[in-house]
């Protein structure tokens, strides 16, 4: 089992974490569940992370955003979590 963190628009646009972010990450870590942090894996390495949202606004990711996440997840799981 893996925990996959998918950041919301507020995290990407303003750098704001949910008030529960650290609690969730600490809990998952204490349960020894590997974390795949898509913020670190996809969004911080992207030249224009807001372009991964439709019309650069709040909501779900667009097709390119989901494609990048799916590809990264596939690669991480295929090659081991590290």
Protein Blocks (a to p, Z undefined) as FASTA:
>chain_A
ZZdddddfklmmnopacfklmmmmmmmmmnopacddfklmmmmmpfblmlmpghhiacdd
dfklmmmmmmmmmmmmmnojZZ
